[in-house]
Amino acid sequence: MADMDDVREGKQYHTDKPQETEGFFLKGSNALDWGMKNRLARIFNPRSGRTVMLAIDHGYFQGAVTGLERVDINILPLVPYADTLMLTRGILRSVVPPSLTQSIVLRASGGASILKELSNEEIAVDIEDSIRLNVCAMAVQVFIGGEYEKESIINMTRLVDAGTRYGIPTLAVTAVGKDMVRDARYFRLATRICAELGAHYIKTYYVEDGFETVTASCPVPIVMAGGKKIPEIDALTMAYNAVQQGAAGVDMGRNIFQSEAPEAMIQAVRAVVHDDETPDRALDLFNTLKHKG
């Protein structure tokens, strides 16, 4: 029981200053609950409103690809430069130290390897395990135009429902269907479907013609997928163009960990994403850091 003696009448009500209700910095996220926003604010830098995600989840269907043979040696030195790490629970538990302070985006779908039909996926991680692992988002592949399009969409909606119950956002990852062309029209379709059905943010590919229409027509943040390894200047240019045309960051894997100087590359990508550095200046930074390394 609190001491009732010397109870003083409150006076500092500041009736002349209405309480401010801070709007959230991230596109389409104002109506989310506090926990959901807090997790998103750990993925996206509140200063820039963007993110540099380091994707190392390729092994869940491709095995030990080049650069991911030893995550402990090749990847952990890169983690301090990433805003968030996208990976599987197996790698998280077996390799990543619990002292890590970066946010985690957990690959939650799976079920087919590169030897089979990739769109034949299901939700492969229980929501309770995502909670146990303290993740900031769960990622699910959506195959618009794929053989199992409907099933992948339902996977996403079920993950959205489960995550919403516990305040964990869902990242929808668009995959290119066999019968669809990689163009703005396709990605407008794929990203909008994911957003309409509840994805909190979306990972999709960059296209040179009309990418700004993809980001503009999607009511939630879009993060650009890095895709296959290309020359460093091309990857930096793609990242620069994507964020200048409305992307809320990048999710790069092979263009970072397969670079000739991965630590230099991820820092150059950060400069483009968070500081609006031009590709040429970012390449200069890359070369400087590479030579120092």
C-alpha positions in Angstrom: 0.0 0.0 0.0 1.4 3.4 -0.9 2.0 5.9 1.8 -1.0 8.1 1.9 0.6 10.9 3.9 1.5 14.1 2.1 -0.5 13.3 -1.0 -0.3 16.4 -3.2 -2.8 17.6 -5.7 -1.5 17.2 -9.2 -0.9 20.5 -11.0 1.2 19.9 -14.1 -1.6 19.0 -16.5 -0.3 21.3 -19.3 -3.8 21.9 -20.6 -2.4 24.3 -23.1 -0.4 21.6 -24.9 -2.4 18.7 -26.4 -0.8 15.3 -26.2 1.0 14.5 -29.5 0.2 11.2 -31.1 3.2 10.4 -33.1 2.6 9.1 -36.6 4.6 6.1 -37.7 7.4 6.7 -40.2 6.7 3.6 -42.3 4.3 3.5 -45.2 1.0 1.9 -44.6 1.8 1.0 -40.9 -0.1 3.6 -38.9 -2.9 1.3 -37.8 -0.6 -1.5 -36.6 -0.2 -2.3 -32.9 2.7 -1.1 -30.8 4.6 -4.4 -30.8 4.2 -4.7 -34.6 5.5 -1.2 -35.1 8.4 -1.8 -32.7 9.5 -4.8 -34.6 9.3 -2.9 -37.9 11.3 -0.1 -36.4 14.1 -2.6 -35.7 14.1 -3.7 -39.3 13.7 -0.3 -40.9 16.0 2.5 -39.7 13.7 5.3 -38.4 16.1 8.0 -39.5 16.2 7.0 -43.2 13.0 4.9 -43.2 14.9 2.2 -45.1 16.6 -1.1 -44.4 19.6 -3.1 -45.5 18.6 -6.7 -45.1 21.3 -9.4 -45.5 19.7 -12.4 -47.0 21.4 -15.7 -46.2 18.4 -18.1 -46.4 19.3 -19.6 -49.8 20.2 -22.9 -48.3 16.6 -23.8 -47.5 16.1 -24.9 -51.1 19.6 -24.5 -52.8 21.9 -26.0 -50.2 25.4 -24.7 -49.5 25.7 -22.1 -52.3 28.9 -20.2 -53.0 29.6 -17.8 -50.1 27.4 -19.7 -47.6 29.5 -22.8 -47.2 30.6 -21.6 -43.8 28.2 -19.0 -42.4 30.2 -18.7 -39.2 33.3 -17.6 -41.2 31.8 -15.8 -44.2 28.7 -14.2 -42.9 29.1 -13.3 -39.2 31.7 -10.6 -39.9 29.1 -8.8 -42.2 26.3 -8.8 -39.7 27.3 -5.6 -37.8 26.8 -3.7 -41.1 23.3 -5.0 -41.7 20.0 -3.7 -40.3 18.5 -7.1 -40.2 19.5 -10.7 -41.0 17.1 -12.9 -43.1 17.8 -16.6 -42.5 16.4 -19.9 -41.4 15.8 -21.1 -37.9 18.4 -23.9 -38.4 21.2 -21.4 -39.1 20.0 -19.1 -36.5 20.1 -21.7 -33.7 23.3 -23.5 -34.9 25.5 -20.6 -35.9 24.3 -17.1 -34.9 25.3 -16.0 -31.4 22.4 -15.0 -29.1 24.3 -11.8 -28.3 23.4 -10.5 -31.7 21.5 -7.2 -31.5 20.4 -6.9 -35.1 16.8 -7.8 -35.9 16.0 -11.2 -37.4 13.6 -12.0 -40.3 12.9 -15.7 -40.2 12.2 -17.8 -43.3 9.0 -19.4 -42.5 8.0 -21.2 -45.7 9.6 -24.2 -47.4 9.0 -27.7 -48.6 10.6 -28.0 -52.1 14.2 -28.0 -53.3 15.6 -26.9 -56.6 15.1 -30.5 -57.8 11.3 -30.1 -57.6 8.5 -27.6 -58.3 9.6 -24.6 -56.1 6.1 -23.2 -55.8 4.9 -26.3 -53.9 5.7 -24.8 -50.5 3.9 -24.7 -47.1 4.4 -22.9 -43.9 7.3 -24.7 -42.3 7.7 -22.9 -39.0 5.2 -22.7 -36.2 4.3 -19.3 -34.9 5.4 -20.4 -31.4 8.9 -21.0 -32.7 9.0 -17.5 -34.1 8.1 -16.2 -30.7 10.7 -18.3 -29.0 13.3 -17.0 -31.4 12.3 -13.4 -30.8 12.1 -12.6 -34.5 11.0 -9.3 -35.9 9.3 -10.7 -39.0 8.5 -13.9 -40.8 9.1 -14.4 -44.5 6.9 -16.4 -46.9 7.3 -17.0 -50.6 4.4 -16.1 -52.8 4.4 -17.6 -56.3 2.0 -15.4 -58.4 1.7 -17.2 -61.7 3.3 -20.4 -60.4 1.7 -23.9 -60.4 0.8 -23.6 -56.7 -0.1 -19.9 -56.8 -3.3 -20.4 -54.7 -1.5 -22.5 -52.0 1.3 -20.0 -51.7 -1.2 -17.1 -51.2 -3.1 -19.0 -48.6 0.3 -19.8 -46.9 0.8 -16.0 -46.7 -2.6 -15.2 -45.3 -2.3 -17.9 -42.6 1.1 -16.5 -41.6 -0.4 -13.0 -41.5 -3.2 -14.2 -39.3 -0.8 -16.0 -36.9 1.7 -13.1 -36.8 -1.0 -10.5 -36.2 -2.2 -12.4 -33.1 1.3 -12.0 -31.6 2.5 -8.8 -33.1 5.0 -10.2 -35.6 4.9 -8.8 -39.2 4.9 -10.9 -42.3 7.2 -10.3 -45.2 5.9 -11.5 -48.6 8.6 -12.5 -51.0 7.4 -12.5 -54.6 8.7 -15.2 -56.9 8.6 -15.1 -60.6 6.1 -17.6 -62.1 7.2 -19.6 -65.1 4.6 -18.0 -67.4 5.1 -14.4 -66.2 7.5 -11.9 -67.6 9.7 -9.9 -65.2 8.2 -6.5 -65.9 6.5 -3.8 -64.0 3.1 -5.1 -64.9 3.8 -8.5 -63.3 5.3 -7.0 -60.2 2.4 -4.5 -59.8 0.1 -7.5 -59.8 2.2 -9.6 -57.4 3.0 -6.9 -54.9 -0.5 -5.5 -54.8 -2.1 -9.0 -54.2 0.3 -9.6 -51.3 -0.5 -6.2 -49.8 -4.2 -6.5 -50.3 -4.2 -9.8 -48.4 -2.3 -8.4 -45.4 1.5 -8.6 -46.0 3.2 -5.9 -43.9 6.0 -5.4 -46.3 7.1 -7.0 -49.6 10.3 -8.1 -51.2 10.4 -8.0 -55.0 12.7 -7.5 -57.9 13.8 -4.3 -59.5 12.9 -3.6 -63.2 14.4 -0.7 -65.1 11.2 0.3 -66.8 8.4 1.4 -64.5 9.7 0.3 -61.1 8.3 3.6 -59.6 4.8 2.4 -60.6 5.4 -0.8 -58.6 6.3 1.1 -55.4 3.6 3.7 -55.9 0.8 1.2 -56.4 1.8 -0.9 -53.4 0.4 0.5 -50.1 3.1 -1.1 -47.9 6.9 -0.8 -48.1 8.7 -2.6 -50.8 12.2 -3.9 -50.3 14.3 -4.6 -53.5 15.6 -8.2 -53.9 19.2 -8.3 -54.9 19.0 -11.4 -57.2 21.9 -13.1 -58.9 25.5 -11.8 -58.6 26.3 -8.9 -60.9 29.3 -6.5 -61.0 29.5 -4.2 -57.9 28.8 -1.0 -59.8 25.7 -2.6 -61.4 24.5 -3.8 -58.0 25.0 -0.4 -56.4 23.3 1.3 -59.3 20.3 -1.0 -59.0 20.1 -0.3 -55.3 20.3 3.4 -55.8 17.7 3.5 -58.5 15.4 1.3 -56.5 15.4 3.5 -53.4 15.2 6.7 -55.5 12.1 5.2 -57.1 10.4 4.4 -53.8 11.8 1.2 -52.4 12.2 1.2 -48.6 15.6 -0.5 -48.8 17.2 -3.6 -50.2 17.5 -7.3 -49.3 20.8 -8.4 -50.8 22.5 -11.7 -50.5 24.7 -12.9 -53.4 25.7 -9.4 -54.4 27.2 -9.0 -51.0 28.5 -12.4 -49.8 29.7 -13.4 -53.3 31.5 -10.0 -53.8 35.3 -10.0 -54.0 35.2 -7.9 -50.8 31.9 -8.6 -48.9 32.5 -6.3 -45.9 33.4 -3.4 -48.3 30.3 -4.1 -50.4 27.8 -4.1 -47.6 29.1 -0.8 -46.4 28.8 0.6 -49.9 25.3 -0.6 -50.1 24.5 1.0 -46.7 25.8 4.4 -48.0 23.5 4.1 -51.0 20.4 3.1 -49.0 20.7 5.2 -45.9 22.8 8.2 -47.1 21.5 8.5 -50.8 25.1 8.1 -51.9 25.5 7.9 -55.7 26.6 4.6 -57.2 30.0 6.1 -58.3 30.8 7.5 -54.9 29.6 4.2 -53.3 32.0 2.4 -55.6 34.8 4.6 -54.5 34.0 3.7 -50.9 33.9 0.1 -51.9 37.4 0.3 -53.5 38.8 2.3 -50.6 37.6 -0.2 -48.0 38.6 -3.2 -50.2 42.2 -1.9 -50.4 42.3 -1.2 -46.6 41.0 -4.7 -46.0 
